Amino acid sequence: MLGTCAGAQVISTIQARVDGAFPSARTPFPEGSLFRWFGAPLRLDGARRALLLSGAEGEADLRSHLPGAIAKLGRGRGSNAIPLSLLDPYDDPEALILSDGITRWQATMVQAAGGETLLVFADGLPPANSVTAIVQSPVSHAAPSDRKPICFTAGTLLDTPEGPTPVEALYPGDKVLTRDNGPQEVIWMGLRRVSGARMFALPALRPVRIRAGAIGNEADLVVSPGHQIMLAGPRARALWSTPEVLVRAGDLIDDTRVTVDHAANDVAYFHVLTARHEVLRANGAWCESFHPGDADLSQVSPAELEELLELVPGTDSDASVYGPHARRCLSAAELAILQHNGAPRYLRTD
């Protein structure tokens, strides 16, 4: 059960205590420890209030409450204990997750200027001065990879032999229609859920919305910023001796027909892998299938990564293992050249 307090809220780790002490620099939130915070949060959806970044808190008094809190969290569990370490398979592995045995709260860690760490709670936070258990410690809060997610969002319709099918309804063994090789089997599906709090902390994870008709798509197409879209036209042939090229959705953003989807509160990204890199039709536009060599595989869940590496061994260490791209992939600079000197802003697909 997740916290139900509406509105994203932020606290500083200066307001937090872990087992009665300040969070350590090396391992701030070890699993199994007890977490408590005090002061007032900053709400991101209401009247802005200053964060309380310091305050008098008697550590002796705090420690005196820990034995009772431990007893309360463990009372009456026995063989029917609530397994606080049992997590939802869709939990963000980089999130801090707290629980009082009934309710769970999830936070994203954000590094602020000056080295201070902030905790962003998207769906409410535990009551101030209450004690909760840390059931998941963030696996990493290092700088994010430059590689952007490469995936479709839920609701995207992919052409299949049975007709347009929502991407979330596809499973390994199903077939999708490809531009070059007809029906091809899906050999692996991946899923990544990104919370609103994480998108607030890392805006580069927000999806891109391509308005209907912008690239020949029949309906709005919402994809990850790193997902590549196929453009076609004589200028591409003149410049690169090929009429069809792939460009990242994020590089097409013009804030008019292609925009960052700021309305998304959270997003489910789906990866569709075929035996080779293919061009698929999504909402009427041609887009790439998943290429593991372009992806940040550290963001794939351990179970899904294990499955992927069984299918494409070594792709986590050598980006070329999976094979070549279905089309030439343009950089942002090359796309600018393609669109320069009176070129149409969008080159419609065939």
Secondary structure, DSSP 8 states (H G I E B T S, - for coil): -B----S-EEEEGGGEEETTB---SSSSS-TT-EEEE-S--EESSSS-----------HHHHHHHHHHHHHHHHTT-GGG---TT---TTS-TTEEEEESSS-EEEEEEEE-GGG-EEEEETT----TT--EEEEE--S--S---S-----EETT-EE--TTS-EEGGG--TT-EEEETTTEEEEEEEEEEEEE-HHHHHH-GGGS-EEE-TTSSS-SS-EEE-TT-EEEEE-HHHHHHHS-SEEEEEGGGG--SSSEEE-TT-SSEEEEEEEESS--EEEETTEEEE---GGGS-GGGS-HHHHHHHHHHSTTTTT-TTTT---SSEE--HHHHHHHT-TT--SS----
